[in-house]
Amino acid sequence: MSGSILRGALCAAALLSAAPAFAHVTLDQQQATSGTFYKAVLKVPHGCGTAATTAISVTLPEGVVSAKPQPKPGWTLATETGPYAKAYEVMHGPPVSQGVKTITWSGGDLPNAYYDEFAFIAYLTPQANPTTLYFPVVQSCGSSAAEKWTELPTAGAPRPARPAPALKLAAAALPAGSVKIGDLVVAGPWTRATPGGAKVAGGFLTITNSGTAPDRLVGGSFARAGRFEVHEMAVKDGIMTMRPLASGLEIAPGQTVSLAPGGFHLMFMDLNQPLKEGEAVKGTLVFEKAGTLDLAFQVRGIGAGAPSGGGMEHKH
C-alpha cells in the first residue's frame, strides 16, 4: 500500500472512530458553578438510525431544582414532579422540597437529517466540592426503537457507548466575608458594642451546610469572654427568655441557619473589657464533625440589628 493510500486510510479510520462523539445527545454548556441558575440546552444531532425523533425525555439529577422547561412550537410539553431527597434553599427564597423531576417534549417530528435543541432552566444547589451531574435522556422515534442516552461512567471501565449528558459542576463560590470548614460555610459574624461595665454580649452569623450529613455547633470561644455558649431565644407569655442549648445547634444538610437577635445566637459572658464599634475580635466556632473554625467578629453599634417588639423583658 502506498504512503498516500495508507495516510488516507488512517485518516478515514480516525474520523470514523471520532464520529460517535458527535452523535450523542449532549449539553451545549458542559460546565457550570453550583449555587447558580443554569440554562441546560440538549443538543439532538440525529434520529434513531434514520428514523425521525418524535420525543425527548430528560431526567434531572438530585440537586437540580426549581426547573422550568422551554416550550417548543409543534411539540407537547409535559413534566413529572416529585419530592427531593431533602429540602433545598434557592438563592434567597424559601426552601423547596419537591419539584420537576422529568421533562418530556413529544409529538414533534425532527427528521434524521436535521438538528435541534431542547432547553430548560434550573437552580444548581450549592456543592462544597467539584462534582459531575448526569442527565439521562431517552430519545424516541415513533415506532422505531428508542435511543437511550442513560449510561453512567464506571471507574476503570471503557467509555459508555450511550453516555448520559454530563455537566461538570464547580464548587459554589463563597459569599464575600464568609469562611468555609468542611461542608459548612459561615458568613457575617458580628456582635454589638457594649457600654462600660457590661459583662455579656451576643454573637450573630449564618451557617450553611452544603453537605449530605448534619453537623452541630457545639461550642467555641471569644477572645474577650470567659465563657461561650450557644443559646436559643423564645417568647412565652409575652416574656422573651433565653436558654443554653446543652447539645448544641444542629445544621441540617442543605440548610442555612441564622443566628440573629431574637432567635438562635451566641452568648459571650464574663467580658474582660468593653467591645468598641469598628473593631474586630477573634473567636472560634467548634463543630461536632467539621472541627474548629477561626474567625473574627465585627463589632457594630450598640443598637445594631436590635429586634422590634419593645416592652419584652429579656431573662437570662
N, C-alpha and C positions, 0 to 999 in steps of 0.2 A: 504493500500500500504506500502510495506516495505521501510525502510530508504534508502537502496541502489537503489531500483527502483525509489523512489522519487528524489534522487540526480541525477540519470541518466536522468530522465525526465526534471529536471530543467536545466541540462547542455545542453540537446538537444534543449530546448526552447531558451536558451541563444545563442547557435550557430546559430539557425535559425533567431533570431532577429538581430544578428550581420552580417549575410551573405550579406544583401543588401549593406552594407557599402563597401564591397569588389567587388561588382558587377557593380558599377558605372564607367563611363569613368571619369578619374581624371588626374590631372597633377602630374608628377613624383616629381618635386620640387615645393612645395606649398608656399614657402616664398622667397621673393627677396627684394632688395633695389631699390627704384626708382632712376632715373638718371644713370642707368647702362644697359648694354645689357644682355639679358636673353634668355637661351635656354629652350623653352617650349617643353615638351615631354608628349603627350597624351597617356595614358595607356588604352588599349582596352582589357578587360579580358574575353569577351563573345560576342556572337552574339545577334540577336533579337529572343529571345526564344531559339530555336535550330537551327535557320537559320544562314548561314554564312554571315559575314559582307562583303559588296561589295563597300561601300563608307563611308568616314568620312569627314564631313564638319564642320569647326570651324569659328566662327565669332569673330573678335578681338574687344575688347572694346576701347573706346576713350582713347587716351593717350598711346596706344601701337602702335608704328610707325616703319617705315622702316623694315617691316617684310620680311624675306626670308625663304620660306619653304624648307624642305629637301626632295628631290625625293625619291621614294621607287620603287625598281625593281618590275615590274609586275603591277604597279598602274599608272594611268594617273593623272598628277598633273595640277590643274587649280587654278587661283586666280581671284578675283574680286577686282578692285580698285575703289577708290572714294575720295572725299575731306574730310579732317579732319574738326572738328568744328573750329579749329584755326591753325595757323602756329606754329610748334614746332622746337626748335633747337636741333640737335642731336650731342651731345658732342661738338666738335669744328667745325662742318660742318655748311653749310648754312641752314637756316630754311626750313622745309618741310611742305607743305600744303595739300598734298594728298599722297595716297599710298595704300598698300594692306589692304582690309577690311575683306575679306573672303578667306579661303584656303580650297580646296577640293581635297581629294585623292579618285579616283574612278576606277572602272573596275577591282579591285583585287578580291581575294577570301580568306577570313580569316575564316576557319571553327570555329564553336562554341567551339570546344574542344581546340582551340589554343589561344595564347595570342600574341599581337603585339603592337608596339609603332609607333606614327606618330609625327614628330618633325618639329619645325621651330625656328628661332631666331628673336628677335625684340628688339627695344630700348624701355625701360620703362621711359617715360618722368618724370622729377623731380616732386615730390609731397611734399608740405610743411608739410603735416601731414600723419600719417599712414592711409591706406585705404585698401579695398579689391576689386580686379578686378575679373570679371566673364567672362568666355569664353564659350558661348553656343555652344554645339556640337550636330549635327544631325548624327546619325548612321543608315545608310541604309543597308538593307539586301535583295537585289533583289526585288522579288515581295511581300515579307513579309512586314508587317507594320514596319515603321522606329521607332527606339528608339530616343526620343528627350530629350537630357540632357541639358535642357534650362531653368529650373525653378530657380528663384532667391529667397533667403530667405526674409521673411517678419517679422518684429519685432512682437513678441508675438504669432506668428503662429508656428505650428509644422514644423519640418524639411521637406523640399520638398521631394517628392517621387523620382523625377528625377532631382536632382540639377545640375546646370551648374558647370563645373570645376572652382575652385576658387583659387586665388593667393593672399595671404596676402602680402601687399606692405608696407615696412618701408619707413619713410621719407627720402628724399635724404640727403646724407652726405654733410656737408658743406665743401667747399674748404678751404685749410689752409689760415689763415689770414682773413677770412670772418666773418661777423656778420649778424644776422637774426633779422628781426622785422616783425611780421605778416607773410604775404606771400612773403615778399621781402628778398633777400639776397644781401648784399653789400660787395664787395670784393676789396681788394687792394687800399685803399685810400692813395694818396700820393700828394706831392707838390714839388716844386723846391726851392732850396736855393736862397736867394736874396742878391744882393750887398747892401752895406751900403747906406742908404737913400732911397731905393726903398719903395714905398707905396702900391704896388699892387703885388699879386701872384695868380697863378692859382691852382685849385684843381682838381684831377682826380681820377676816380674809375669806377667800373662797378656795375650795379644794375640789378638783375634778379627777375622777377615776376613769381613765380611758382603757383600763384592762378588762379582763373577764372574770376576775375574782374580787370579792370585797376586801377592804382593808379597814383599819381602825386607828383613829388618832387617840393615842393613849396617854400622852404627856408632852413635856417639853421644858423649856427654860426661858427666862427673860433676864438680861444682864443686870437689871436694877431691882429685881424682885427676889425675895427669899423663897417664895412658893409660886408654883404654876399649876393651874387646874383648868380642866375643860368643863364648862357649865352649860346648863340649859335654863332659859328664862321662860316662864309661863305666867298666865293671868288666871287667878282664881278668886271669885267673889270680888272682882274689881281691884284686887291687890296683885301686883307683879312680884313674883317670887323667883328666886334662883336656887338651883341645886347642882352640886357637882355630879358629873357622870362617872361613877366609880369604874365602869367597864370601858370608858372612852366613847368616842363618837364614830359610828360606822359610816364608811364612804362606799356605797354600793357601786358595782360596775356600771359604767355608762352614765353616772350621775354626777352632778355638781352640788356640793353642799356649801351653803353660805353661812359663815359665822359673822353676824351683824348685830348691831344694837337691837334689843328686843327679842332675840332668839338665842340660838346657839352662839357661844362666844368663849373667849379665853379670859381667865382672871389672873392678873399679876398682883400678888399680895406681898405685904411687908416691903414696900418700896423703900429703898435706901436714899433716894433723892428725887426731887420733882422731875417730871417729864416736860420739856420745853418744846413749843411748837417750832417745827422746821428741822429738828434733829432726827437722826435715825439711831435706833437702839437695837443691838444684836440680840438674837434669840435662837431657839431651836424648836423644831417640832419632832416628836417621836411617834412613828407609826409602827403598828404591830408587825407588818410584813415588809414595808418599804425601808424601814430603818430611820435614821436620824437625819434631819434636813436643817442646814444652817441658813438663816435668813435675817433680814433687818426690818424692823417695824418703823414705818414713817410716822412721826408724831404730828398730828393735826391740832386744830384749835380745840379749846375746852368743850365747846358745844357741837363739834363736828358730827354730823350724821345722827344727832340725837333723835330718838323716835318721838312721834307725836303722841298725843293722848295724855296731856298733862293731868296731874292730880293723882296719878297712880303712885302708890308707895312701893319703893324697892326694898325688899327684905333680903338679907344675906344670911 
